[in-house]
Amino acid sequence: MIALLNYVAVIGAFLSASLVLPAFVGFGTSDFDSGFTLLIYAVIGAFFSSAILMATRGRKINLDRVNSVYLAVLSWIIFPLVLAFPLADLFQISYLHAVFEAVSAFTTTAADSIDSLEAASPAAIFLRSNLQWTGGLAAILTFILFLGPIRAGGLPKPRSSAGEASGRTTSAVNRIAWRMFLYFFLATIICFVLLMLSGVDAFSSLILTSTAMTAGGYTPAGKTLVDIAPPFALIVMAVFFIIASTNVYWHRMVIKWQINNLKNHRESYYLIGLTGLLSFVFLIAIFRASGSTVVGPVQTVSEAIFNASSLISTSGLQSRPGIFLLITPSVVFLILLIGGGCFSMAGGIKLYRLGAMLFHSENELTKLIYPNVVTKSHFGAEIYNLRLMKSIWTMAAALIGTMVLGALALAFSGMSFQASITASIAAITNAGPAYSVDWVPRGTEGWPSYNEMIIPQKMILSIIMLLGRLEVIAVLVAINPTYWIKR
């Protein structure tokens, strides 16, 4: 319990510090009320976090296996509830509506439900975008430090020298967290500079950088992406979408040029290949819909690559309204459900797990015909044993089950079946913009936009978003009744 409190306080201190930058944006735009409000929240958060850190100072703070899972789950539940207070103040909305916004931003879902966003202050808009950036970093650290070492949901073995100790030893946690923060921060600066060089204004570049780094979906208020992002900017965002959706351990292999590990890796290469294939599909669809005389070839190619990478990374953001309508809806949502890579910010089942399930299914079907045949037990560097496959199938079943139950709950709340299943898929894959009234004629009954949803519907979606970010299985482990009965 001491270790749990200590790490919660550390995270709270970091989130409190993250409010300072939006406060400066408020001061810089002469919005002193928003600036001082955010500073007050930052000071209050820092005070409580410091008090807990002082109370646990000198105590044993190493996390064991169980506390690692509880820390991951509790942090994702507690902090959006706390961060909803400044959002409610700055956007002038009720607390429960702000909870939906906080969960949406922190899980990088970017389900925008703010009405008249154009009237909101730059500090408020940047605060929500900054929470998205912070949530992306938190997602990576959650899987690297806590869920990855215990291989929750059949995650691949972490390619880290810390190994399972990374979820237990304080020095390993601090070292890996600091390195990941530096890597994330430097990549953010590079993305921001490239967007600025492409012709995007400074404030819009900040918002789009947060979106690109986290495979999120926020854009500057009241603007279509193609209106503010020239072709080169779309390509920059597409590249960082791919980076955000690929395995961070693969990034390390590339940076350190670990040839043997790069040869054995598979998932990231398949993801890049699928992005290229989907880009070609979008390219043909856009040319057929508009023709090269309406949209220039450079613009068309950049939009095709952007929208393909957006789907693969489960961002769900479109370069312009209606682009996803050019391909079959079932294909769009199937891609979102599959998702990106493990140890990334993408949602969905993940390509690694899909490959494992297909590999396992092939072996089992082969055994039906040839019961005594010796089948392969590995693919690349990964060995698929029965224990690992049970974890993977359980995770996939839990994710799909949550999606179905969420859709039923939304349907009972008054949404149409099509809207319910679409919203549930968008929430479970953390691809908020993928749910859009563009899928149906405007005014269709039972298909509300996010800002038209009632509180119960937003709370249902908030739960689905959190479960999707934690891949459901971590929550099931935390609430396992067998463990609590035995305690």
Sequence and secondary structure as in RCSB ss.txt:
>XXXX:A:sequence
MIALLNYVAVIGAFLSASLVLPAFVGFGTSDFDSGFTLLIYAVIGAFFSSAILMATRGRKINLDRVNSVYLAVLS
WIIFPLVLAFPLADLFQISYLHAVFEAVSAFTTTAADSIDSLEAASPAAIFLRSNLQWTGGLAAILTFILFLGPI
RAGGLPKPRSSAGEASGRTTSAVNRIAWRMFLYFFLATIICFVLLMLSGVDAFSSLILTSTAMTAGGYTPAGKTL
VDIAPPFALIVMAVFFIIASTNVYWHRMVIKWQINNLKNHRESYYLIGLTGLLSFVFLIAIFRASGSTVVGPVQT
VSEAIFNASSLISTSGLQSRPGIFLLITPSVVFLILLIGGGCFSMAGGIKLYRLGAMLFHSENELTKLIYPNVVT
KSHFGAEIYNLRLMKSIWTMAAALIGTMVLGALALAFSGMSFQASITASIAAITNAGPAYSVDWVPRGTEGWPSY
NEMIIPQKMILSIIMLLGRLEVIAVLVAINPTYWIKR
>XXXX:A:secstr
 HHHHHHHHHHHHHHHHHTHHHHHHHHHTT HHHHHHHHHHHHHHHHHHHHHHHHTTTS     HHHHHHHHHHH
HHHHHHHHHHHHHHHHT  HHHHHHHHHHHHTT      TTGGGS HHHHHHHHHHHHHHHHHHHHIIIIIITTT
TGGG      TTGGGGGT HHHHHHHHHHHHHHHHHHHHHHHHHHHHTT  HHHHHHHHHHHHHT    STT  H
HHH  HHHHHHHHHHHHHHHS HHHHHHHHHT HHHHHH  HHHHHHHHHHHHHHHHHHHHHHHH TTTS HHHH
HHHHHHHHHHHHTT    SSTTGGGGS HHHHHHHHHH S SSSS  SS HHHHHHHHHHHHHHHHHHH TT   
  EETTEE  HHHHHHHHHHHHHHHHHHHHHHHHHHHTT  HHHHHHHHHHHHTT GGGS GGGS TT TT   G
GG  HHHHHHHHHHHHHHHTTTHHHHHHT HHHHHH 
